[in-house]
């Protein structure tokens, strides 16, 4: 769906990919990561704890009699249209960047919603935004393909480039290298801020999703024709291609890898999630989800209810994977037995899911505007947070899983403090 289009069923197959912070292992001999730095994830102390939170949770009820409940601590409301993407800075988790349909991106402080600077100059919806692994740079990308990189401490633009229509964008986990996929099928890679560039040419259809693997040497890219490729970033060559019966029958919507990069999971409009061995390129198993509601016979002229895989991810502490579907199903799969372990039903479609870094808790956000925490061991919901008057379009969880930052069609971003009874 073009973000500019009016209301209607949301089709979230495009650029809802979130940039996850990858736990850094011991660096390998990687030419890309020429200047590895130790990343200090320790909280450097909350800035100005007594700063007045502007536009915070005390706001009175939401317009139109929608959702009056607001569990958020801070509301960021400088956007004037739907807010499509959010990312937290990996080093301190104290800064957020959000991008929206108003062609704007902002870097702001999570503790009180204070604006640090605007990433100006975009002329189309900003659908991708993220910080480099060390929080030195922030990149923003709009639908038309204009990508800009800003130096965070100086609050100034250091690089920009224009590609074809942008599908997704991600920073390298260990180097100042940026990867982006475009509607013409190309995947681009740049060193920042020098701009040294390499392209990986896919099939003549959009590169719909992508992820750099934890080793920093390979990337997995999914395409609209159902194929998936694993690329060698240094050589620029394709290591493995999954297509035909091995690939998906419909466009890929999302890809993820486990913590050591040995397994890849791909999700598609065909409702299948495939588990792939990244070394051999072979499909290990296929998770298929039948729709939870029995399909009534379709009358002439009526469209079948659509379902698709919207988001997926691996648990770091147990052999589990989670798959979120447009029909509202959260499926928890056991990787050791390759079987469905739990099915957690939402009333409306799941937009995005994320695992906590060091526990078996999975977070979901959905079209009903709520964030939910699920215990993947029991399949039970732990808690639910509300505050938006429209669908949540993206969210991010900080390193210690104490804060969730959400963005929504209600033109706002919100910060929720996550209280967990088991802590």
C-alpha positions as CSV (number, residue, x, y, z in Angstrom):
1,X,0.0,0.0,0.0
2,X,1.2,3.4,-0.8
3,X,1.3,5.3,2.6
4,X,-0.4,8.3,1.0
5,X,-3.5,6.3,0.2
6,X,-6.5,6.7,2.3
7,X,-7.9,4.3,4.9
8,X,-8.6,0.7,4.0
9,X,-7.2,-2.6,4.9
10,X,-3.5,-2.2,5.6
11,X,-1.2,-4.2,3.5
12,X,2.1,-4.4,5.4
13,X,4.3,-6.4,3.1
14,X,6.7,-3.6,2.1
15,X,9.0,-1.8,4.4
16,X,7.9,-2.7,7.9
17,X,11.2,-4.4,8.5
18,X,12.8,-3.3,11.8
19,X,16.5,-3.0,12.4
20,X,17.4,-5.2,15.3
21,X,20.4,-4.7,17.5
22,X,22.6,-7.8,16.9
23,X,24.6,-9.0,19.9
24,X,28.2,-8.7,18.7
25,X,30.4,-11.7,19.0
26,X,34.2,-11.7,18.7
27,X,34.9,-10.0,15.4
28,X,36.1,-12.1,12.5
29,X,38.6,-11.0,9.9
30,X,36.1,-8.8,8.1
31,X,37.4,-6.3,5.6
32,X,34.2,-4.3,5.9
33,X,34.6,-3.7,9.7
34,X,38.0,-2.0,9.3
35,X,37.8,-0.1,12.5
36,X,35.9,-2.2,15.1
37,X,35.2,-0.4,18.3
38,X,34.0,-1.9,21.5
39,X,30.3,-1.1,21.8
40,X,29.4,0.0,25.4
41,X,25.8,-1.0,26.0
42,X,25.9,0.2,29.6
43,X,23.4,2.9,30.3
44,X,25.3,6.1,30.7
45,X,22.8,7.5,33.1
46,X,19.4,9.0,32.2
47,X,19.8,12.5,31.0
48,X,18.0,15.1,33.1
49,X,15.7,12.8,35.1
50,X,13.8,15.8,36.4
51,X,13.2,17.2,32.9
52,X,9.6,17.9,32.4
53,X,8.0,15.3,30.0
54,X,6.1,17.4,27.5
55,X,2.9,16.1,26.0
56,X,3.1,13.1,28.3
57,X,0.6,10.6,29.7
58,X,-1.5,13.2,31.4
59,X,-3.2,14.2,28.1
60,X,-6.9,13.9,28.4
61,X,-8.9,11.3,26.3
62,X,-8.2,10.6,22.7
63,X,-10.4,12.3,20.0
64,X,-13.3,10.6,18.4
65,X,-14.0,8.6,21.5
66,X,-11.5,5.9,20.3
67,X,-9.1,4.6,22.9
68,X,-9.1,6.8,26.1
69,X,-6.6,4.5,27.9
70,X,-3.1,5.7,27.7
71,X,-0.4,3.6,29.4
72,X,2.5,5.6,27.9
73,X,5.0,7.7,29.8
74,X,6.0,10.1,26.9
75,X,4.3,11.1,23.7
76,X,6.2,12.5,20.8
77,X,3.9,14.4,18.6
78,X,5.9,16.5,16.1
79,X,4.8,14.4,13.2
80,X,1.8,15.6,11.3
81,X,0.9,12.3,9.6
82,X,1.3,8.5,10.1
83,X,4.6,7.6,11.7
84,X,6.0,4.5,9.8
85,X,9.3,3.6,11.5
86,X,11.3,3.9,14.7
87,X,14.7,2.8,15.8
88,X,16.7,3.2,19.1
89,X,20.3,4.1,19.3
90,X,22.2,0.9,20.2
91,X,24.9,2.4,22.4
92,X,22.8,4.2,25.0
93,X,19.2,3.4,24.1
94,X,18.4,7.0,25.0
95,X,17.7,8.4,21.5
96,X,15.0,7.4,19.0
97,X,14.6,8.2,15.4
98,X,11.2,8.2,13.8
99,X,10.1,8.7,10.2
100,X,6.7,9.4,8.7
101,X,4.2,10.1,6.0
102,X,4.8,13.8,6.5
103,X,8.2,13.4,4.7
104,X,10.0,14.1,8.0
105,X,12.4,12.3,10.3
106,X,13.3,13.4,13.8
107,X,15.9,12.3,16.3
108,X,14.6,12.8,19.9
109,X,15.2,11.9,23.5
110,X,13.3,8.9,24.8
111,X,13.3,10.1,28.5
112,X,11.2,13.3,27.8
113,X,10.4,13.5,24.1
114,X,12.7,16.4,23.6
115,X,13.7,17.0,19.9
116,X,17.5,16.8,19.2
117,X,17.3,17.6,15.5
118,X,15.2,17.1,12.4
119,X,16.6,15.0,9.5
120,X,15.4,17.5,6.9
121,X,15.3,17.4,3.1
122,X,13.1,14.4,2.3
123,X,10.4,14.8,-0.3
124,X,8.5,11.6,0.2
125,X,7.4,9.4,3.2
126,X,10.3,8.4,5.4
127,X,9.9,4.6,5.7
128,X,13.3,3.6,7.0
129,X,15.4,5.0,9.8
130,X,18.2,3.6,12.0
131,X,21.4,4.2,13.9
132,X,24.8,2.7,13.1
133,X,26.0,0.0,15.5
134,X,28.0,2.5,17.6
135,X,25.3,5.3,17.4
136,X,27.7,7.7,15.6
137,X,25.4,8.0,12.5
138,X,21.7,7.9,11.8
139,X,20.4,7.0,8.4
140,X,16.9,8.0,7.0
141,X,15.4,6.8,3.8
142,X,12.3,7.8,2.0
143,X,10.0,5.9,-0.4
144,X,11.4,7.6,-3.5
145,X,14.9,6.3,-2.7
146,X,16.6,9.4,-1.2
147,X,18.8,8.2,1.6
148,X,20.6,10.6,4.0
149,X,23.1,9.9,6.8
150,X,23.6,12.3,9.7
151,X,26.3,12.5,12.3
152,X,24.4,12.4,15.6
153,X,26.7,14.5,17.8
154,X,27.2,17.2,15.2
155,X,23.5,17.0,14.1
156,X,24.6,17.5,10.5
157,X,24.2,15.6,7.3
158,X,27.4,13.9,6.1
159,X,26.2,11.9,3.1
160,X,23.2,11.4,0.8
161,X,22.4,9.2,-2.2
162,X,19.5,8.5,-4.4
163,X,18.4,5.0,-5.5
164,X,15.2,3.6,-7.0
165,X,12.1,3.3,-4.8
166,X,13.3,2.1,-1.4
167,X,12.0,-1.2,0.1
168,X,14.3,-1.6,3.2
169,X,17.5,-0.4,4.7
170,X,19.8,-1.7,7.4
171,X,23.1,-0.9,9.0
172,X,26.0,-3.4,9.2
173,X,26.3,-4.8,12.8
174,X,30.0,-4.0,13.1
175,X,31.0,-1.3,10.6
176,X,29.9,2.0,9.1
177,X,28.3,0.2,6.2
178,X,24.8,0.7,5.0
179,X,22.7,-1.8,3.0
180,X,19.4,-1.0,1.1
181,X,17.1,-2.9,-1.2
182,X,15.1,-1.2,-4.0
183,X,12.1,-1.9,-6.2
184,X,14.3,-2.5,-9.3
185,X,15.7,-5.6,-7.6
186,X,19.1,-4.2,-6.6
187,X,20.7,-4.3,-3.2
188,X,23.1,-1.4,-2.6
189,X,26.0,-1.3,-0.1
190,X,27.9,1.9,0.9
191,X,30.8,2.7,3.2
192,X,29.8,5.7,5.2
193,X,30.7,8.5,4.9
194,X,33.1,7.9,2.0
195,X,30.2,6.5,-0.1
196,X,32.2,3.7,-1.7
197,X,29.5,1.6,-3.3
198,X,28.7,-1.9,-4.4
199,X,25.5,-3.3,-5.9
200,X,24.1,-6.8,-5.8
201,X,21.8,-7.4,-8.8
202,X,18.8,-9.6,-8.0
203,X,15.9,-10.7,-10.3
204,X,14.0,-7.9,-12.2
205,X,11.5,-7.5,-9.3
206,X,11.6,-5.6,-6.0
207,X,14.1,-6.7,-3.3
208,X,11.3,-6.7,-0.6
209,X,13.3,-7.5,2.5
210,X,16.9,-8.1,3.7
211,X,19.1,-8.7,6.6
212,X,22.8,-8.7,7.2
213,X,23.9,-11.9,8.9
214,X,25.7,-11.7,12.3
215,X,29.1,-12.6,10.8
216,X,28.9,-9.3,8.9
217,X,30.1,-11.1,5.7
218,X,26.8,-12.2,4.2
219,X,23.4,-10.8,3.7
220,X,20.1,-12.6,3.0
221,X,17.7,-10.8,0.6
222,X,14.1,-11.8,-0.3
223,X,12.4,-10.8,-3.5
224,X,8.9,-10.3,-4.9
225,X,9.1,-13.3,-7.1
226,X,9.4,-15.6,-4.1
227,X,13.2,-16.2,-4.4
228,X,15.8,-15.7,-1.7
229,X,19.5,-15.1,-2.2
230,X,22.4,-15.2,0.3
231,X,25.0,-12.7,-0.9
232,X,28.8,-12.6,-0.1
233,X,29.2,-8.9,0.7
234,X,32.9,-8.8,0.0
235,X,32.9,-10.7,-3.3
236,X,29.6,-9.4,-4.4
237,X,28.5,-12.9,-5.5
238,X,25.4,-14.9,-4.8
239,X,26.3,-17.9,-2.5
240,X,22.8,-19.6,-2.5
241,X,19.6,-19.0,-4.4
242,X,16.3,-20.5,-3.3
243,X,13.6,-20.5,-6.0
244,X,10.9,-22.7,-7.5
245,X,9.7,-25.3,-5.0
246,X,12.5,-24.4,-2.6
247,X,11.5,-20.7,-2.6
248,X,8.2,-19.1,-1.8
249,X,5.3,-19.0,-4.2
250,X,4.5,-15.4,-3.4
251,X,6.5,-12.3,-2.5
252,X,8.8,-12.4,0.6
253,X,7.7,-10.1,3.4
254,X,10.4,-10.6,6.0
255,X,13.7,-12.4,6.8
256,X,15.5,-13.1,10.1
257,X,18.5,-15.0,11.4
258,X,19.3,-16.6,14.7
259,X,22.0,-15.3,16.9
260,X,25.0,-17.1,15.3
261,X,23.6,-16.8,11.8
262,X,23.4,-20.5,11.2
263,X,19.7,-20.4,10.5
264,X,17.6,-18.1,8.4
265,X,13.9,-17.8,8.4
266,X,11.9,-16.3,5.6
267,X,8.2,-15.2,5.6
268,X,5.9,-14.7,2.6
269,X,2.5,-13.7,1.4
270,X,2.0,-17.4,0.7
271,X,1.6,-17.8,4.5
272,X,4.6,-20.1,4.8
273,X,7.7,-19.5,6.9
274,X,10.8,-21.4,5.8
275,X,13.8,-22.4,7.9
276,X,17.0,-22.4,5.9
277,X,20.5,-23.6,6.8
278,X,22.6,-20.5,5.9
279,X,25.8,-22.6,5.2
280,X,24.2,-25.0,2.8
281,X,21.3,-22.9,1.5
282,X,19.0,-25.8,2.0
283,X,15.5,-25.6,3.4
284,X,15.4,-27.4,6.8
285,X,11.6,-27.2,7.3
286,X,8.5,-25.3,6.3
287,X,6.0,-23.9,8.8
288,X,2.6,-23.7,7.3
289,X,-0.3,-21.9,9.0
290,X,-3.9,-22.7,8.1
291,X,-6.2,-19.8,8.7
292,X,-7.9,-19.9,12.1
293,X,-11.3,-19.0,10.7
294,X,-13.0,-21.5,8.3
295,X,-13.3,-19.9,4.9
296,X,-16.9,-19.3,3.8
297,X,-17.5,-20.0,0.1
298,X,-16.5,-16.9,-1.8
299,X,-19.3,-15.3,-3.9
300,X,-18.6,-13.9,-7.3
301,X,-16.9,-10.5,-7.0
302,X,-15.9,-11.0,-3.4
303,X,-12.3,-11.2,-2.4
304,X,-10.9,-13.9,-0.2
305,X,-9.7,-12.8,3.2
306,X,-6.0,-12.3,2.9
307,X,-3.4,-13.7,5.2
308,X,0.4,-13.5,5.1
309,X,3.5,-13.7,7.3
310,X,4.2,-10.2,8.5
311,X,7.1,-10.6,10.9
312,X,9.3,-13.3,12.4
313,X,12.2,-13.8,14.7
314,X,14.3,-16.2,16.7
315,X,14.5,-16.5,20.5
316,X,18.1,-16.2,21.8
317,X,17.8,-18.3,24.9
318,X,15.6,-21.3,23.7
319,X,15.3,-23.1,20.4
320,X,12.1,-21.2,19.5
321,X,11.0,-19.0,16.7
322,X,7.9,-16.7,16.4
323,X,5.9,-15.9,13.3
324,X,3.3,-13.2,13.2
325,X,0.4,-13.3,10.7
326,X,-1.9,-10.7,9.1
327,X,-4.9,-12.7,10.5
328,X,-3.7,-12.0,14.0
329,X,-2.1,-15.3,14.8
330,X,1.2,-15.4,16.7
331,X,2.7,-18.9,16.2
332,X,5.5,-20.1,18.5
333,X,7.5,-22.9,16.8
334,X,9.8,-25.3,18.5
335,X,12.9,-25.6,16.3
336,X,14.2,-28.8,17.8
337,X,11.0,-30.7,17.0
338,X,10.0,-28.4,14.1
339,X,6.5,-28.3,15.5
340,X,3.9,-25.7,16.5
341,X,4.2,-25.1,20.3
342,X,1.7,-22.3,20.9
343,X,-0.8,-20.3,18.9
344,X,-1.6,-16.9,20.5
345,X,-4.6,-15.2,18.9
346,X,-4.9,-11.4,18.4
347,X,-8.2,-9.8,17.3
348,X,-6.5,-7.9,14.5
349,X,-3.4,-8.3,12.3
350,X,0.1,-8.5,13.7
351,X,2.3,-5.8,12.2
352,X,5.6,-6.6,13.9
353,X,7.1,-8.8,16.5
354,X,10.4,-8.7,18.5
355,X,12.0,-11.0,21.0
356,X,13.6,-9.8,24.2
357,X,17.3,-10.2,23.9
358,X,17.8,-12.4,27.0
359,X,14.5,-14.2,27.7
360,X,11.7,-16.2,26.1
361,X,9.4,-13.2,25.9
362,X,8.1,-12.0,22.6
363,X,6.5,-8.6,21.9
364,X,3.8,-8.0,19.3
365,X,2.2,-4.8,18.0
366,X,-1.0,-5.0,16.0
367,X,-3.6,-3.1,14.0
368,X,-5.7,-2.7,17.1
369,X,-3.1,-0.2,18.5
370,X,-1.9,-2.4,21.4
371,X,1.6,-3.7,22.4
372,X,1.5,-7.2,24.0
373,X,4.1,-9.3,25.8
374,X,3.8,-13.1,25.5
375,X,5.6,-15.8,27.5
376,X,6.7,-18.1,24.7
377,X,7.2,-21.0,27.1
378,X,3.5,-21.0,28.2
379,X,1.9,-19.2,25.3
380,X,0.2,-16.9,27.8
381,X,0.0,-13.1,27.5
382,X,2.0,-11.3,30.2
383,X,0.8,-7.8,29.7
384,X,-0.8,-5.3,27.3
385,X,-0.1,-1.6,26.7
386,X,-2.4,0.8,25.0
387,X,-2.4,4.5,24.2
388,X,-2.6,4.9,20.4
389,X,-5.9,5.8,18.7
390,X,-4.9,4.0,15.5
391,X,-2.8,1.0,14.4
392,X,0.8,0.6,15.5
393,X,3.0,0.6,12.5
394,X,6.4,-0.1,14.0
395,X,8.1,-0.4,17.4
396,X,11.4,-0.9,19.1
397,X,12.5,-2.4,22.5
398,X,15.5,-1.2,24.4
399,X,18.4,-3.4,25.4
400,X,17.3,-4.3,28.9
401,X,13.6,-4.6,27.8
402,X,12.4,-1.9,30.1
403,X,11.1,0.5,27.4
404,X,9.0,0.0,24.2
405,X,8.8,2.9,21.7
406,X,5.9,2.7,19.2
407,X,4.8,4.6,16.1
408,X,1.3,4.8,14.8
409,X,-1.2,6.0,12.2
410,X,-2.4,8.5,14.8
411,X,0.7,10.7,14.0
412,X,2.4,10.0,17.3
413,X,5.2,8.0,18.8
414,X,4.9,6.8,22.4
415,X,7.3,5.5,25.0
416,X,6.0,2.8,27.3
417,X,7.7,1.6,30.5
418,X,7.4,-2.2,30.6
419,X,6.7,-3.6,34.0
420,X,7.2,-7.3,34.4
421,X,6.0,-9.3,37.4
422,X,8.7,-11.9,37.0
423,X,11.5,-9.4,37.6
